[in-house]
Amino acid sequence: MIHLFNRKELAVVFSLEQRDRIAANLSQAGIDYLVKTKDNLAGPALSFDGRRTTAAFMDDCARWRYTFYVKKSDWDYAQHCMGGNPGR
């Protein structure tokens, strides 16, 4: 299990394809990971006149942020495996 004080940020990505690729590489290498998903539109985005703005002009890739965390002891190996090279 990855605890708050025993984890290190590995990567931040903004697309599902990148998230799935990194997750598959880490799983194949046997590395435990945690993905934190954040909606960048969840906050109170107000326009200049005080009304809530819409995401009509925001790219979908910029809307979601996926942050990967791994154990501190696995961080170096996880960096290596992100590119798809799981051999130790």
PDB file of N, CA, C and O in Angstrom:
ATOM      1  N   MET A   1       0.839  -1.176   0.000  1.00  0.00           N
ATOM      2  CA  MET A   1       0.000   0.000   0.000  1.00  0.00           C
ATOM      3  C   MET A   1       0.890   1.248   0.000  1.00  0.00           C
ATOM      4  O   MET A   1       1.942   1.279   0.639  1.00  0.00           O
ATOM      5  N   ILE A   2       0.458   2.240  -0.708  1.00  0.00           N
ATOM      6  CA  ILE A   2       1.229   3.475  -0.809  1.00  0.00           C
ATOM      7  C   ILE A   2       0.645   4.496   0.172  1.00  0.00           C
ATOM      8  O   ILE A   2      -0.483   4.962   0.008  1.00  0.00           O
ATOM      9  N   HIS A   3       1.426   4.825   1.180  1.00  0.00           N
ATOM     10  CA  HIS A   3       0.985   5.786   2.186  1.00  0.00           C
ATOM     11  C   HIS A   3       1.393   7.201   1.787  1.00  0.00           C
ATOM     12  O   HIS A   3       2.278   7.390   0.953  1.00  0.00           O
ATOM     13  N   LEU A   4       0.755   8.170   2.377  1.00  0.00           N
ATOM     14  CA  LEU A   4       0.994   9.575   2.084  1.00  0.00           C
ATOM     15  C   LEU A   4       2.460   9.960   2.268  1.00  0.00           C
ATOM     16  O   LEU A   4       3.013  10.695   1.450  1.00  0.00           O
ATOM     17  N   PHE A   5       3.084   9.475   3.323  1.00  0.00           N
ATOM     18  CA  PHE A   5       4.459   9.869   3.626  1.00  0.00           C
ATOM     19  C   PHE A   5       5.499   8.973   2.957  1.00  0.00           C
ATOM     20  O   PHE A   5       6.697   9.236   3.053  1.00  0.00           O
ATOM     21  N   ASN A   6       5.050   7.925   2.286  1.00  0.00           N
ATOM     22  CA  ASN A   6       5.972   6.991   1.644  1.00  0.00           C
ATOM     23  C   ASN A   6       5.843   7.026   0.123  1.00  0.00           C
ATOM     24  O   ASN A   6       6.269   6.087  -0.548  1.00  0.00           O
ATOM     25  N   ARG A   7       5.270   8.082  -0.426  1.00  0.00           N
ATOM     26  CA  ARG A   7       5.068   8.132  -1.868  1.00  0.00           C
ATOM     27  C   ARG A   7       5.806   9.318  -2.482  1.00  0.00           C
ATOM     28  O   ARG A   7       6.160  10.283  -1.805  1.00  0.00           O
ATOM     29  N   LYS A   8       6.022   9.206  -3.790  1.00  0.00           N
ATOM     30  CA  LYS A   8       6.687  10.265  -4.527  1.00  0.00           C
ATOM     31  C   LYS A   8       5.965  10.419  -5.861  1.00  0.00           C
ATOM     32  O   LYS A   8       5.574   9.433  -6.485  1.00  0.00           O
ATOM     33  N   GLU A   9       5.794  11.660  -6.288  1.00  0.00           N
ATOM     34  CA  GLU A   9       5.121  11.924  -7.554  1.00  0.00           C
ATOM     35  C   GLU A   9       5.999  11.451  -8.704  1.00  0.00           C
ATOM     36  O   GLU A   9       7.182  11.780  -8.783  1.00  0.00           O
ATOM     37  N   LEU A  10       5.392  10.670  -9.592  1.00  0.00           N
ATOM     38  CA  LEU A  10       6.118  10.124 -10.727  1.00  0.00           C
ATOM     39  C   LEU A  10       5.864  10.921 -11.997  1.00  0.00           C
ATOM     40  O   LEU A  10       6.802  11.247 -12.725  1.00  0.00           O
ATOM     41  N   ALA A  11       4.609  11.234 -12.266  1.00  0.00           N
ATOM     42  CA  ALA A  11       4.277  11.916 -13.521  1.00  0.00           C
ATOM     43  C   ALA A  11       2.918  12.593 -13.398  1.00  0.00           C
ATOM     44  O   ALA A  11       2.064  12.180 -12.613  1.00  0.00           O
ATOM     45  N   VAL A  12       2.742  13.637 -14.191  1.00  0.00           N
ATOM     46  CA  VAL A  12       1.447  14.311 -14.341  1.00  0.00           C
ATOM     47  C   VAL A  12       1.153  14.340 -15.836  1.00  0.00           C
ATOM     48  O   VAL A  12       1.940  14.865 -16.624  1.00  0.00           O
ATOM     49  N   VAL A  13       0.000  13.766 -16.222  1.00  0.00           N
ATOM     50  CA  VAL A  13      -0.393  13.723 -17.629  1.00  0.00           C
ATOM     51  C   VAL A  13      -1.820  14.240 -17.769  1.00  0.00           C
ATOM     52  O   VAL A  13      -2.573  14.310 -16.798  1.00  0.00           O
ATOM     53  N   PHE A  14      -2.172  14.601 -19.002  1.00  0.00           N
ATOM     54  CA  PHE A  14      -3.468  15.218 -19.243  1.00  0.00           C
ATOM     55  C   PHE A  14      -4.322  14.475 -20.268  1.00  0.00           C
ATOM     56  O   PHE A  14      -5.361  14.991 -20.680  1.00  0.00           O
ATOM     57  N   SER A  15      -3.916  13.284 -20.688  1.00  0.00           N
ATOM     58  CA  SER A  15      -4.726  12.542 -21.650  1.00  0.00           C
ATOM     59  C   SER A  15      -4.910  11.104 -21.174  1.00  0.00           C
ATOM     60  O   SER A  15      -4.071  10.557 -20.458  1.00  0.00           O
ATOM     61  N   LEU A  16      -6.029  10.505 -21.590  1.00  0.00           N
ATOM     62  CA  LEU A  16      -6.312   9.118 -21.236  1.00  0.00           C
ATOM     63  C   LEU A  16      -5.285   8.164 -21.836  1.00  0.00           C
ATOM     64  O   LEU A  16      -4.917   7.170 -21.210  1.00  0.00           O
ATOM     65  N   GLU A  17      -4.828   8.461 -23.033  1.00  0.00           N
ATOM     66  CA  GLU A  17      -3.860   7.590 -23.681  1.00  0.00           C
ATOM     67  C   GLU A  17      -2.556   7.526 -22.890  1.00  0.00           C
ATOM     68  O   GLU A  17      -1.991   6.449 -22.700  1.00  0.00           O
ATOM     69  N   GLN A  18      -2.083   8.679 -22.434  1.00  0.00           N
ATOM     70  CA  GLN A  18      -0.857   8.711 -21.632  1.00  0.00           C
ATOM     71  C   GLN A  18      -1.077   8.000 -20.302  1.00  0.00           C
ATOM     72  O   GLN A  18      -0.221   7.242 -19.846  1.00  0.00           O
ATOM     73  N   ARG A  19      -2.237   8.250 -19.679  1.00  0.00           N
ATOM     74  CA  ARG A  19      -2.544   7.603 -18.404  1.00  0.00           C
ATOM     75  C   ARG A  19      -2.556   6.089 -18.554  1.00  0.00           C
ATOM     76  O   ARG A  19      -1.974   5.378 -17.735  1.00  0.00           O
ATOM     77  N   ASP A  20      -3.219   5.591 -19.597  1.00  0.00           N
ATOM     78  CA  ASP A  20      -3.309   4.152 -19.796  1.00  0.00           C
ATOM     79  C   ASP A  20      -1.955   3.531 -20.128  1.00  0.00           C
ATOM     80  O   ASP A  20      -1.660   2.420 -19.686  1.00  0.00           O
ATOM     81  N   ARG A  21      -1.133   4.234 -20.898  1.00  0.00           N
ATOM     82  CA  ARG A  21       0.190   3.717 -21.260  1.00  0.00           C
ATOM     83  C   ARG A  21       1.079   3.594 -20.031  1.00  0.00           C
ATOM     84  O   ARG A  21       1.740   2.574 -19.838  1.00  0.00           O
ATOM     85  N   ILE A  22       1.095   4.626 -19.203  1.00  0.00           N
ATOM     86  CA  ILE A  22       1.927   4.593 -17.994  1.00  0.00           C
ATOM     87  C   ILE A  22       1.422   3.528 -17.026  1.00  0.00           C
ATOM     88  O   ILE A  22       2.216   2.790 -16.444  1.00  0.00           O
ATOM     89  N   ALA A  23       0.108   3.446 -16.854  1.00  0.00           N
ATOM     90  CA  ALA A  23      -0.471   2.442 -15.957  1.00  0.00           C
ATOM     91  C   ALA A  23      -0.135   1.027 -16.423  1.00  0.00           C
ATOM     92  O   ALA A  23       0.186   0.164 -15.606  1.00  0.00           O
ATOM     93  N   ALA A  24      -0.207   0.786 -17.730  1.00  0.00           N
ATOM     94  CA  ALA A  24       0.116  -0.544 -18.266  1.00  0.00           C
ATOM     95  C   ALA A  24       1.589  -0.879 -18.052  1.00  0.00           C
ATOM     96  O   ALA A  24       1.920  -2.007 -17.688  1.00  0.00           O
ATOM     97  N   ASN A  25       2.473   0.092 -18.274  1.00  0.00           N
ATOM     98  CA  ASN A  25       3.912  -0.144 -18.083  1.00  0.00           C
ATOM     99  C   ASN A  25       4.234  -0.429 -16.625  1.00  0.00           C
ATOM    100  O   ASN A  25       5.025  -1.327 -16.336  1.00  0.00           O
ATOM    101  N   LEU A  26       3.641   0.311 -15.706  1.00  0.00           N
ATOM    102  CA  LEU A  26       3.899   0.087 -14.284  1.00  0.00           C
ATOM    103  C   LEU A  26       3.329  -1.247 -13.827  1.00  0.00           C
ATOM    104  O   LEU A  26       3.967  -1.956 -13.050  1.00  0.00           O
ATOM    105  N   SER A  27       2.141  -1.595 -14.297  1.00  0.00           N
ATOM    106  CA  SER A  27       1.539  -2.885 -13.938  1.00  0.00           C
ATOM    107  C   SER A  27       2.368  -4.048 -14.461  1.00  0.00           C
ATOM    108  O   SER A  27       2.581  -5.034 -13.755  1.00  0.00           O
ATOM    109  N   GLN A  28       2.834  -3.933 -15.695  1.00  0.00           N
ATOM    110  CA  GLN A  28       3.651  -4.986 -16.296  1.00  0.00           C
ATOM    111  C   GLN A  28       4.947  -5.176 -15.509  1.00  0.00           C
ATOM    112  O   GLN A  28       5.456  -6.292 -15.408  1.00  0.00           O
ATOM    113  N   ALA A  29       5.473  -4.100 -14.958  1.00  0.00           N
ATOM    114  CA  ALA A  29       6.712  -4.177 -14.181  1.00  0.00           C
ATOM    115  C   ALA A  29       6.471  -4.602 -12.740  1.00  0.00           C
ATOM    116  O   ALA A  29       7.427  -4.844 -12.003  1.00  0.00           O
ATOM    117  N   GLY A  30       5.206  -4.699 -12.324  1.00  0.00           N
ATOM    118  CA  GLY A  30       4.902  -5.105 -10.956  1.00  0.00           C
ATOM    119  C   GLY A  30       5.050  -4.000  -9.935  1.00  0.00           C
ATOM    120  O   GLY A  30       5.264  -4.279  -8.756  1.00  0.00           O
ATOM    121  N   ILE A  31       4.941  -2.760 -10.355  1.00  0.00           N
ATOM    122  CA  ILE A  31       5.091  -1.614  -9.460  1.00  0.00           C
ATOM    123  C   ILE A  31       3.713  -1.145  -9.011  1.00  0.00           C
ATOM    124  O   ILE A  31       2.835  -0.889  -9.835  1.00  0.00           O
ATOM    125  N   ASP A  32       3.532  -1.035  -7.688  1.00  0.00           N
ATOM    126  CA  ASP A  32       2.292  -0.474  -7.159  1.00  0.00           C
ATOM    127  C   ASP A  32       2.278   1.020  -7.420  1.00  0.00           C
ATOM    128  O   ASP A  32       3.297   1.694  -7.271  1.00  0.00           O
ATOM    129  N   TYR A  33       1.115   1.538  -7.813  1.00  0.00           N
ATOM    130  CA  TYR A  33       0.997   2.967  -8.086  1.00  0.00           C
ATOM    131  C   TYR A  33      -0.378   3.461  -7.671  1.00  0.00           C
ATOM    132  O   TYR A  33      -1.306   2.681  -7.462  1.00  0.00           O
ATOM    133  N   LEU A  34      -0.479   4.741  -7.561  1.00  0.00           N
ATOM    134  CA  LEU A  34      -1.726   5.415  -7.228  1.00  0.00           C
ATOM    135  C   LEU A  34      -1.916   6.532  -8.233  1.00  0.00           C
ATOM    136  O   LEU A  34      -0.977   7.272  -8.527  1.00  0.00           O
ATOM    137  N   VAL A  35      -3.126   6.662  -8.765  1.00  0.00           N
ATOM    138  CA  VAL A  35      -3.422   7.731  -9.710  1.00  0.00           C
ATOM    139  C   VAL A  35      -4.462   8.642  -9.077  1.00  0.00           C
ATOM    140  O   VAL A  35      -5.544   8.199  -8.693  1.00  0.00           O
ATOM    141  N   LYS A  36      -4.123   9.901  -8.975  1.00  0.00           N
ATOM    142  CA  LYS A  36      -5.061  10.899  -8.470  1.00  0.00           C
ATOM    143  C   LYS A  36      -5.606  11.653  -9.680  1.00  0.00           C
ATOM    144  O   LYS A  36      -4.842  12.204 -10.473  1.00  0.00           O
ATOM    145  N   THR A  37      -6.934  11.674  -9.818  1.00  0.00           N
ATOM    146  CA  THR A  37      -7.588  12.334 -10.948  1.00  0.00           C
ATOM    147  C   THR A  37      -8.226  13.621 -10.458  1.00  0.00           C
ATOM    148  O   THR A  37      -8.944  13.622  -9.458  1.00  0.00           O
ATOM    149  N   LYS A  38      -7.968  14.714 -11.158  1.00  0.00           N
ATOM    150  CA  LYS A  38      -8.531  16.010 -10.772  1.00  0.00           C
ATOM    151  C   LYS A  38      -9.205  16.642 -11.977  1.00  0.00           C
ATOM    152  O   LYS A  38      -8.651  16.679 -13.075  1.00  0.00           O
ATOM    153  N   ASP A  39     -10.409  17.136 -11.746  1.00  0.00           N
ATOM    154  CA  ASP A  39     -11.143  17.886 -12.761  1.00  0.00           C
ATOM    155  C   ASP A  39     -10.751  19.349 -12.610  1.00  0.00           C
ATOM    156  O   ASP A  39     -11.051  19.971 -11.591  1.00  0.00           O
ATOM    157  N   ASN A  40     -10.086  19.899 -13.611  1.00  0.00           N
ATOM    158  CA  ASN A  40      -9.629  21.284 -13.533  1.00  0.00           C
ATOM    159  C   ASN A  40     -10.764  22.296 -13.587  1.00  0.00           C
ATOM    160  O   ASN A  40     -10.545  23.480 -13.329  1.00  0.00           O
ATOM    161  N   LEU A  41     -11.978  21.848 -13.919  1.00  0.00           N
ATOM    162  CA  LEU A  41     -13.124  22.761 -13.943  1.00  0.00           C
ATOM    163  C   LEU A  41     -13.967  22.675 -12.683  1.00  0.00           C
ATOM    164  O   LEU A  41     -15.016  23.315 -12.605  1.00  0.00           O
ATOM    165  N   ALA A  42     -13.544  21.915 -11.711  1.00  0.00           N
ATOM    166  CA  ALA A  42     -14.347  21.707 -10.512  1.00  0.00           C
ATOM    167  C   ALA A  42     -14.428  22.937  -9.623  1.00  0.00           C
ATOM    168  O   ALA A  42     -15.354  23.048  -8.819  1.00  0.00           O
ATOM    169  N   GLY A  43     -13.490  23.856  -9.745  1.00  0.00           N
ATOM    170  CA  GLY A  43     -13.485  25.037  -8.892  1.00  0.00           C
ATOM    171  C   GLY A  43     -14.449  26.102  -9.370  1.00  0.00           C
ATOM    172  O   GLY A  43     -15.065  25.960 -10.426  1.00  0.00           O
ATOM    173  N   PRO A  44     -14.579  27.149  -8.610  1.00  0.00           N
ATOM    174  CA  PRO A  44     -15.493  28.236  -8.969  1.00  0.00           C
ATOM    175  C   PRO A  44     -14.887  29.167 -10.016  1.00  0.00           C
ATOM    176  O   PRO A  44     -14.337  30.216  -9.681  1.00  0.00           O
ATOM    177  N   ALA A  45     -14.991  28.781 -11.270  1.00  0.00           N
ATOM    178  CA  ALA A  45     -14.460  29.602 -12.360  1.00  0.00           C
ATOM    179  C   ALA A  45     -15.488  30.672 -12.716  1.00  0.00           C
ATOM    180  O   ALA A  45     -16.499  30.384 -13.355  1.00  0.00           O
ATOM    181  N   LEU A  46     -15.227  31.884 -12.307  1.00  0.00           N
ATOM    182  CA  LEU A  46     -16.158  32.974 -12.558  1.00  0.00           C
ATOM    183  C   LEU A  46     -15.605  33.912 -13.620  1.00  0.00           C
ATOM    184  O   LEU A  46     -14.398  34.141 -13.708  1.00  0.00           O
ATOM    185  N   SER A  47     -16.495  34.436 -14.404  1.00  0.00           N
ATOM    186  CA  SER A  47     -16.085  35.402 -15.414  1.00  0.00           C
ATOM    187  C   SER A  47     -15.993  36.783 -14.785  1.00  0.00           C
ATOM    188  O   SER A  47     -16.254  36.944 -13.593  1.00  0.00           O
ATOM    189  N   PHE A  48     -15.626  37.772 -15.576  1.00  0.00           N
ATOM    190  CA  PHE A  48     -15.468  39.122 -15.059  1.00  0.00           C
ATOM    191  C   PHE A  48     -16.773  39.719 -14.536  1.00  0.00           C
ATOM    192  O   PHE A  48     -16.758  40.560 -13.638  1.00  0.00           O
ATOM    193  N   ASP A  49     -17.900  39.283 -15.099  1.00  0.00           N
ATOM    194  CA  ASP A  49     -19.168  39.843 -14.634  1.00  0.00           C
ATOM    195  C   ASP A  49     -19.800  39.017 -13.508  1.00  0.00           C
ATOM    196  O   ASP A  49     -20.942  39.279 -13.129  1.00  0.00           O
ATOM    197  N   GLY A  50     -19.086  38.031 -12.971  1.00  0.00           N
ATOM    198  CA  GLY A  50     -19.560  37.293 -11.815  1.00  0.00           C
ATOM    199  C   GLY A  50     -20.343  36.039 -12.131  1.00  0.00           C
ATOM    200  O   GLY A  50     -20.731  35.326 -11.205  1.00  0.00           O
ATOM    201  N   ARG A  51     -20.594  35.736 -13.385  1.00  0.00           N
ATOM    202  CA  ARG A  51     -21.321  34.516 -13.734  1.00  0.00           C
ATOM    203  C   ARG A  51     -20.343  33.374 -13.951  1.00  0.00           C
ATOM    204  O   ARG A  51     -19.186  33.581 -14.318  1.00  0.00           O
ATOM    205  N   ARG A  52     -20.831  32.170 -13.718  1.00  0.00           N
ATOM    206  CA  ARG A  52     -19.997  30.981 -13.914  1.00  0.00           C
ATOM    207  C   ARG A  52     -19.755  30.783 -15.407  1.00  0.00           C
ATOM    208  O   ARG A  52     -20.683  30.852 -16.213  1.00  0.00           O
ATOM    209  N   THR A  53     -18.491  30.536 -15.765  1.00  0.00           N
ATOM    210  CA  THR A  53     -18.144  30.329 -17.163  1.00  0.00           C
ATOM    211  C   THR A  53     -18.319  28.864 -17.530  1.00  0.00           C
ATOM    212  O   THR A  53     -18.357  28.002 -16.652  1.00  0.00           O
ATOM    213  N   THR A  54     -18.425  28.581 -18.811  1.00  0.00           N
ATOM    214  CA  THR A  54     -18.545  27.206 -19.286  1.00  0.00           C
ATOM    215  C   THR A  54     -17.227  26.763 -19.902  1.00  0.00           C
ATOM    216  O   THR A  54     -16.316  27.565 -20.108  1.00  0.00           O
ATOM    217  N   ALA A  55     -17.149  25.491 -20.186  1.00  0.00           N
ATOM    218  CA  ALA A  55     -15.927  24.931 -20.760  1.00  0.00           C
ATOM    219  C   ALA A  55     -16.019  24.863 -22.275  1.00  0.00           C
ATOM    220  O   ALA A  55     -15.400  23.993 -22.886  1.00  0.00           O
ATOM    221  N   ALA A  56     -16.770  25.755 -22.890  1.00  0.00           N
ATOM    222  CA  ALA A  56     -16.980  25.699 -24.332  1.00  0.00           C
ATOM    223  C   ALA A  56     -15.680  25.842 -25.111  1.00  0.00           C
ATOM    224  O   ALA A  56     -15.548  25.283 -26.200  1.00  0.00           O
ATOM    225  N   PHE A  57     -14.726  26.578 -24.572  1.00  0.00           N
ATOM    226  CA  PHE A  57     -13.489  26.822 -25.299  1.00  0.00           C
ATOM    227  C   PHE A  57     -12.295  26.076 -24.726  1.00  0.00           C
ATOM    228  O   PHE A  57     -11.161  26.309 -25.145  1.00  0.00           O
ATOM    229  N   MET A  58     -12.531  25.196 -23.788  1.00  0.00           N
ATOM    230  CA  MET A  58     -11.437  24.462 -23.159  1.00  0.00           C
ATOM    231  C   MET A  58     -11.263  23.109 -23.830  1.00  0.00           C
ATOM    232  O   MET A  58     -12.236  22.388 -24.054  1.00  0.00           O
ATOM    233  N   ASP A  59     -10.033  22.769 -24.146  1.00  0.00           N
ATOM    234  CA  ASP A  59      -9.700  21.484 -24.734  1.00  0.00           C
ATOM    235  C   ASP A  59      -9.918  20.386 -23.699  1.00  0.00           C
ATOM    236  O   ASP A  59      -9.592  20.568 -22.527  1.00  0.00           O
ATOM    237  N   ASP A  60     -10.472  19.240 -24.125  1.00  0.00           N
ATOM    238  CA  ASP A  60     -10.709  18.137 -23.197  1.00  0.00           C
ATOM    239  C   ASP A  60      -9.422  17.621 -22.572  1.00  0.00           C
ATOM    240  O   ASP A  60      -9.441  17.151 -21.435  1.00  0.00           O
ATOM    241  N   CYS A  61      -8.305  17.697 -23.285  1.00  0.00           N
ATOM    242  CA  CYS A  61      -7.034  17.236 -22.726  1.00  0.00           C
ATOM    243  C   CYS A  61      -6.611  18.073 -21.526  1.00  0.00           C
ATOM    244  O   CYS A  61      -5.937  17.572 -20.626  1.00  0.00           O
ATOM    245  N   ALA A  62      -6.995  19.324 -21.508  1.00  0.00           N
ATOM    246  CA  ALA A  62      -6.613  20.203 -20.402  1.00  0.00           C
ATOM    247  C   ALA A  62      -7.575  20.104 -19.228  1.00  0.00           C
ATOM    248  O   ALA A  62      -7.276  20.606 -18.144  1.00  0.00           O
ATOM    249  N   ARG A  63      -8.721  19.468 -19.421  1.00  0.00           N
ATOM    250  CA  ARG A  63      -9.708  19.418 -18.352  1.00  0.00           C
ATOM    251  C   ARG A  63      -9.289  18.478 -17.226  1.00  0.00           C
ATOM    252  O   ARG A  63      -9.398  18.845 -16.056  1.00  0.00           O
ATOM    253  N   TRP A  64      -8.820  17.294 -17.544  1.00  0.00           N
ATOM    254  CA  TRP A  64      -8.484  16.288 -16.545  1.00  0.00           C
ATOM    255  C   TRP A  64      -6.980  16.211 -16.342  1.00  0.00           C
ATOM    256  O   TRP A  64      -6.202  16.257 -17.295  1.00  0.00           O
ATOM    257  N   ARG A  65      -6.591  16.092 -15.085  1.00  0.00           N
ATOM    258  CA  ARG A  65      -5.182  15.950 -14.731  1.00  0.00           C
ATOM    259  C   ARG A  65      -5.020  14.644 -13.950  1.00  0.00           C
ATOM    260  O   ARG A  65      -5.715  14.409 -12.961  1.00  0.00           O
ATOM    261  N   TYR A  66      -4.100  13.805 -14.403  1.00  0.00           N
ATOM    262  CA  TYR A  66      -3.838  12.511 -13.773  1.00  0.00           C
ATOM    263  C   TYR A  66      -2.426  12.545 -13.184  1.00  0.00           C
ATOM    264  O   TYR A  66      -1.444  12.712 -13.908  1.00  0.00           O
ATOM    265  N   THR A  67      -2.340  12.386 -11.869  1.00  0.00           N
ATOM    266  CA  THR A  67      -1.053  12.413 -11.180  1.00  0.00           C
ATOM    267  C   THR A  67      -0.732  11.018 -10.674  1.00  0.00           C
ATOM    268  O   THR A  67      -1.510  10.431  -9.921  1.00  0.00           O
ATOM    269  N   PHE A  68       0.406  10.488 -11.082  1.00  0.00           N
ATOM    270  CA  PHE A  68       0.851   9.155 -10.668  1.00  0.00           C
ATOM    271  C   PHE A  68       1.780   9.276  -9.480  1.00  0.00           C
ATOM    272  O   PHE A  68       2.670  10.126  -9.455  1.00  0.00           O
ATOM    273  N   TYR A  69       1.564   8.410  -8.489  1.00  0.00           N
ATOM    274  CA  TYR A  69       2.441   8.310  -7.322  1.00  0.00           C
ATOM    275  C   TYR A  69       2.913   6.870  -7.185  1.00  0.00           C
ATOM    276  O   TYR A  69       2.164   5.932  -7.457  1.00  0.00           O
ATOM    277  N   VAL A  70       4.157   6.705  -6.763  1.00  0.00           N
ATOM    278  CA  VAL A  70       4.717   5.383  -6.472  1.00  0.00           C
ATOM    279  C   VAL A  70       5.442   5.468  -5.133  1.00  0.00           C
ATOM    280  O   VAL A  70       5.675   6.553  -4.601  1.00  0.00           O
ATOM    281  N   LYS A  71       5.794   4.296  -4.602  1.00  0.00           N
ATOM    282  CA  LYS A  71       6.596   4.278  -3.379  1.00  0.00           C
ATOM    283  C   LYS A  71       7.940   4.927  -3.655  1.00  0.00           C
ATOM    284  O   LYS A  71       8.486   4.810  -4.753  1.00  0.00           O
ATOM    285  N   LYS A  72       8.461   5.604  -2.663  1.00  0.00           N
ATOM    286  CA  LYS A  72       9.767   6.257  -2.827  1.00  0.00           C
ATOM    287  C   LYS A  72      10.847   5.256  -3.219  1.00  0.00           C
ATOM    288  O   LYS A  72      11.736   5.572  -4.010  1.00  0.00           O
ATOM    289  N   SER A  73      10.770   4.056  -2.668  1.00  0.00           N
ATOM    290  CA  SER A  73      11.788   3.046  -2.965  1.00  0.00           C
ATOM    291  C   SER A  73      11.686   2.522  -4.403  1.00  0.00           C
ATOM    292  O   SER A  73      12.662   1.991  -4.932  1.00  0.00           O
ATOM    293  N   ASP A  74      10.527   2.665  -5.035  1.00  0.00           N
ATOM    294  CA  ASP A  74      10.330   2.196  -6.411  1.00  0.00           C
ATOM    295  C   ASP A  74      10.484   3.306  -7.452  1.00  0.00           C
ATOM    296  O   ASP A  74      10.369   3.040  -8.648  1.00  0.00           O
ATOM    297  N   TRP A  75      10.739   4.527  -7.026  1.00  0.00           N
ATOM    298  CA  TRP A  75      10.685   5.666  -7.940  1.00  0.00           C
ATOM    299  C   TRP A  75      11.693   5.560  -9.092  1.00  0.00           C
ATOM    300  O   TRP A  75      11.329   5.802 -10.243  1.00  0.00           O
ATOM    301  N   ASP A  76      12.928   5.211  -8.813  1.00  0.00           N
ATOM    302  CA  ASP A  76      13.940   5.116  -9.876  1.00  0.00           C
ATOM    303  C   ASP A  76      13.560   4.065 -10.913  1.00  0.00           C
ATOM    304  O   ASP A  76      13.646   4.309 -12.116  1.00  0.00           O
ATOM    305  N   TYR A  77      13.140   2.900 -10.440  1.00  0.00           N
ATOM    306  CA  TYR A  77      12.742   1.835 -11.359  1.00  0.00           C
ATOM    307  C   TYR A  77      11.475   2.224 -12.126  1.00  0.00           C
ATOM    308  O   TYR A  77      11.341   1.894 -13.304  1.00  0.00           O
ATOM    309  N   ALA A  78      10.555   2.916 -11.473  1.00  0.00           N
ATOM    310  CA  ALA A  78       9.323   3.359 -12.136  1.00  0.00           C
ATOM    311  C   ALA A  78       9.638   4.374 -13.231  1.00  0.00           C
ATOM    312  O   ALA A  78       9.006   4.354 -14.287  1.00  0.00           O
ATOM    313  N   GLN A  79      10.603   5.261 -12.996  1.00  0.00           N
ATOM    314  CA  GLN A  79      11.043   6.205 -14.030  1.00  0.00           C
ATOM    315  C   GLN A  79      11.531   5.449 -15.261  1.00  0.00           C
ATOM    316  O   GLN A  79      11.216   5.811 -16.394  1.00  0.00           O
ATOM    317  N   HIS A  80      12.287   4.420 -15.025  1.00  0.00           N
ATOM    318  CA  HIS A  80      12.811   3.590 -16.111  1.00  0.00           C
ATOM    319  C   HIS A  80      11.679   2.889 -16.868  1.00  0.00           C
ATOM    320  O   HIS A  80      11.718   2.792 -18.095  1.00  0.00           O
ATOM    321  N   CYS A  81      10.671   2.402 -16.136  1.00  0.00           N
ATOM    322  CA  CYS A  81       9.582   1.628 -16.733  1.00  0.00           C
ATOM    323  C   CYS A  81       8.543   2.502 -17.452  1.00  0.00           C
ATOM    324  O   CYS A  81       7.772   1.979 -18.257  1.00  0.00           O
ATOM    325  N   MET A  82       8.501   3.757 -17.197  1.00  0.00           N
ATOM    326  CA  MET A  82       7.516   4.620 -17.853  1.00  0.00           C
ATOM    327  C   MET A  82       7.672   4.594 -19.356  1.00  0.00           C
ATOM    328  O   MET A  82       6.690   4.742 -20.084  1.00  0.00           O
ATOM    329  N   GLY A  83       8.875   4.411 -19.829  1.00  0.00           N
ATOM    330  CA  GLY A  83       9.122   4.347 -21.256  1.00  0.00           C
ATOM    331  C   GLY A  83       8.851   2.981 -21.865  1.00  0.00           C
ATOM    332  O   GLY A  83       8.971   2.816 -23.079  1.00  0.00           O
ATOM    333  N   GLY A  84       8.487   1.995 -21.045  1.00  0.00           N
ATOM    334  CA  GLY A  84       8.163   0.680 -21.550  1.00  0.00           C
ATOM    335  C   GLY A  84       9.291  -0.317 -21.481  1.00  0.00           C
ATOM    336  O   GLY A  84       9.292  -1.299 -22.223  1.00  0.00           O
ATOM    337  N   ASN A  85      10.269  -0.086 -20.592  1.00  0.00           N
ATOM    338  CA  ASN A  85      11.407  -1.002 -20.439  1.00  0.00           C
ATOM    339  C   ASN A  85      11.394  -1.611 -19.042  1.00  0.00           C
ATOM    340  O   ASN A  85      12.119  -1.133 -18.169  1.00  0.00           O
ATOM    341  N   PRO A  86      10.592  -2.655 -18.798  1.00  0.00           N
ATOM    342  CA  PRO A  86      10.458  -3.178 -17.442  1.00  0.00           C
ATOM    343  C   PRO A  86      11.589  -4.077 -16.963  1.00  0.00           C
ATOM    344  O   PRO A  86      11.487  -4.611 -15.858  1.00  0.00           O
ATOM    345  N   GLY A  87      12.648  -4.276 -17.716  1.00  0.00           N
ATOM    346  CA  GLY A  87      13.749  -5.130 -17.244  1.00  0.00           C
ATOM    347  C   GLY A  87      14.589  -4.451 -16.188  1.00  0.00           C
ATOM    348  O   GLY A  87      14.999  -3.305 -16.375  1.00  0.00           O
ATOM    349  N   ARG A  88      14.858  -5.122 -15.087  1.00  0.00           N
ATOM    350  CA  ARG A  88      15.650  -4.539 -13.995  1.00  0.00           C
ATOM    351  C   ARG A  88      17.117  -4.646 -14.289  1.00  0.00           C
ATOM    352  O   ARG A  88      17.941  -4.209 -13.485  1.00  0.00           O
TER     353      ARG A  88
END
